[in-house]
Amino acid sequence: MKKNWCSFIFCFLFLLKCFSAPLELVSENVLENGLTTFILPDNSNALVRIEFCVKAGFSSQTQQTNGFFKLYSNIINSSAKNFSFLSADCKADSTHFIIELPPSQLYEVLDELSKLMFSNQFSNEIINAEFTKLKNENANLVKDASGILNAGIDSKVFSETPWKHDSGIYPNLFKKYSTSQVRATLNYIANNWYTPQNSAIFISGNILPQETLAILNQTFGCYFSNTKVPIEKPSTISNKQKKFVIHHPEFST
């Protein structure tokens, strides 16, 4: 686990930029449920910064879950009630959620954040709203010349697994899903990727490491999962040896 998250800690330090503390002050721990935690006290910062990372990005998608990893992060982002995320980005290899807050709100925010990440309890209203929004966004890409060009290039360059890229979300695939089917796919992602063993949390600011670790045990530490991230079987190349023509009204013929 330590090696798996080594790159995350250096990325974390780079993102904060203002760190004056040496690296050895970073406290790394693994909770009983497998969640890796990094805590760095920084009295020069009045706010506490939290970054939660889960190894669930576009590259984890399959043909069946195409687009749903981004949908999952969007739903979490819109479900927060007592705080707002600075960002909630589904990237190639992982999804990152960032929050800044006063130290006095640390327990309340970590409590809500842990529920958002691990309880998988989202209303049909939020699921439908975010699902519709994502469908509309991707439908608009078909009308945009640059969007269809990028998607066409990616589908050719990454012809074996186009669904493992942001541009690989195809609007027609989304049309067939009912709310219950969407929830079933989201449950599959939650049970297999949004787990303590597959996640890490980074906390820095005006905090006490032992108190912060105790809060993490009281909040995130309450969730356990025995699920291991599944290994995708090699896919069958469906468009090998085929040629593609990119067509759009804005393109000259």
Secondary structure, DSSP 8 states (H G I E B T S, - for coil): -TTTTHHHHHHHHHHH----S-GGG-EEEE-TTS-EEEEEE-TT-SSEEEEEEES-SGGG--SSSTTHHHHHHHHHHHH-SS---SEEEE-SS-EEEEEEE-GGGHHHHHHHHHHHHHT----HHHHHHHHHHHHHHHHHHHH-HHHHHHHHHHHHHTTT-GGGSGGG--HHHHTT--HHHHHHHHHHHHHHTSSGGGEEEEEEES--HHHHHHHHHHTGGG---------------SSTT-------TTS--
